Amino acid sequence: MRSPLIAAALGLFVLADVAQAHTLVATSNIIVRASQRSIDFTSDTTTSIRDSKIIREAHDDAASFVASNGDIRGAHLEAALNTLRTRVPEARDASDQVLAEAILAL
């Protein structure tokens, strides 16, 4: 009498483990896909910023700004800072110095 109950209980445990494993796999796939979409968006944003004519033209002004500790501010740099703050939400709160250094790094 006990053997069928034990076998049934073990069967339920195995089924529960399988269901839990499927749920874990599904959850992992959702997280991986969401992360990939986020990475793709960030990569696309960075690429479009890097390819922006306004940002490219600001390179020399950004170098002057950084070298002078903010004393030299060119028109190209001002346009690039405005563009960055408009297109990239993270740039809205960044200082001019940080953004100028980012322009130089692109």
Stockholm file with secondary structure:
# STOCKHOLM 1.0

chainA/1-106         MRSPLIAAALGLFVLADVAQAHTLVATSNIIVRASQRSIDFTSDTTTSIRDSKIIREAHDDAASFVASNGDIRGAHLEAALNTLRTRVPEARDASDQVLAEAILAL
#=GR chainA/1-106 SS CHHHHHHHHHHHHHHHHHHHHHHHHHHHHHHHHHHHHHHHHHHHHHHHHHTCHHHHHTHHHHHHHHHTTTCCCCHHHHHHHHHHHHHCGGGTTSCHHHHHHHHHHC
#=GC SS_cons         CHHHHHHHHHHHHHHHHHHHHHHHHHHHHHHHHHHHHHHHHHHHHHHHHHTCHHHHHTHHHHHHHHHTTTCCCCHHHHHHHHHHHHHCGGGTTSCHHHHHHHHHHC
//
